[in-house]
Amino acid sequence: MTVYDTLTSYLTGKPPQADSPLYIAGVVDLTQPTFYVSIASICFNPLFWNIVAQNEYHNKTITKILKGNRYLGCYGLAATIFSLGILRDHIYNDALKHQPAHPLLQTLPVKALAVGLIAAGNVFVVSSMWALGVTGTYLGDYFGILMDHIVTGFPFNVMADPMYWGSSMSFAGVALWFGKPAGLLLTLVVITAYTIALRFEGPFTAEIYAAAARKGHGSKSGSGKGSSSSSSDAQSLEGPPAHRTRAATGTTDSAPSTPSKRTRAKKGGK
C-alpha cells in the first residue's frame, strides 16, 4: 500500500481496496492473501490424510519404517492430522480478521445461533472421537487395525458423518460469531472438501472391511468406548463400519478439524 492509498483511506473512511472489483463491502475481500491461504489449508488436510492412508494400506510405508509397529504408526499419523487441524483453524481465524463484517450478522440472535452451532459441533466431534477411540478415529483401518463392530450409539444414531458435519458447524459458528460472511464462504469450502473426501473414503473403507471379511481377518481387539457390542465375526465386517466418521481434527477456538465417513475433521479439522 502506498502513502497515497493510506492517506486516501484515512480521508474517505474507506479501505484502500474498496474500489477493487474483488472487494464487496460487508461481504468479502478477495484481495486478501489470507483468504486463499485458508482455502488451501482446508483443501490440503483431507487430501493429505487420504493420500498417506491409502499409501499405507497398499505399501505399509509407515509400518515398515517403524519396524512393523502399526499402532505407533497410526498414533503418529493421528498426531500429524491433529496438528494440521490446529494449524488450519489458526489460518482460518487469521483470515477472518482481514475480512469485512456485515451489520446483519452482528446481532444478538446471530450471536446466539453462533454459540449453538459451535457447541453442537464440538459435541458431535468430541463424542464421535470418544466412541471410536484413537485408532477408530484416525484411519486405523488403513493400518489393518479394524473395528470389532459397528458403532451405532450417539452421535452416529443422530446423523451420518457427525465429525465432518460437527466440524462444518463449528466453522459456520465462528464465522457468525465474528459477523464475517467470508467465513460462511470458507465453510462452504469445508463442506465441499469433506464431501469430495467422502466419495473416496467411503468406498475405500468399505473395500477394506469387505476384503477382511473375505479373508476371515480378525478385527482389532478392543473397540472405542461408546460402541455397541457385537461379535467380531466376518459378517460384522461386511461393508464400511456404518455410522462412523473419522476426524482429522484439532480442536481449537475455531473449529475442530476432522478425517470421515466411516465415517470419520478432517476437521477438524481428523
Secondary structure, DSSP 8 states (H G I E B T S, - for coil): --HHHHHHHHHHSS-TTTTSTTEETTTEETT-HHHHHHHHHHHHHHHHHHHHHHHHHHH-HHHHHTTT-HHHHHHHHHHHHHHHHHHHHHHHHHHHHTS---GGGSSHHHHHHHHHHHHHHHHHHHHHHHHHHHHHHTTGGGGT---SS---STTTTT-SSHHHHHHHHHHHHHHHHTT-HHHHHHHHHHHHHHHHHHHHHHHHHHHHHHHHHHHT----SS--TT------SGGGGSSS-TTEE-------SS------EEB-------
